[in-house]
């Protein structure tokens, strides 16, 4: 690095909201997860973990094999995402917090990164992209 060159970390933030007074229905989110097809769970995990690097010229199965994503590992990642979002809602995750705004409660995942993945952010994005957040009552009008 040249003398005088500054290098810094980026702040990554993602959030999902639910109306005040409504508790998330974690059971509905779990049922939604259980109802997802094998293809859907693989698509969500590949999108979140490898979205920019996916090869559009090969099939979903070939992309999954390239990154070592199996149906079982994808389901496990999504189950972990659901568990960590529920723990975040209850204050049990370092990189997640619950904010109370005027009309909504907002589950926020944030952390600094030097380009490495931020697990809490990936988990919250998986929670949203898989449809579990909507099933739990988040993202309503």
Secondary structure by P-SEA (a helix, b strand, c coil): ccccbbbbbbbbbbbcccccccccaaaaaaaaaaaccaaaaaaaaaaaaccccccccccaaaaaaaacccaaaaaaaaaaaaaaaaaaaacccccbbbbbcccbbbbbbbbbbcccccaaaaaaaaaaaaccccccccccc
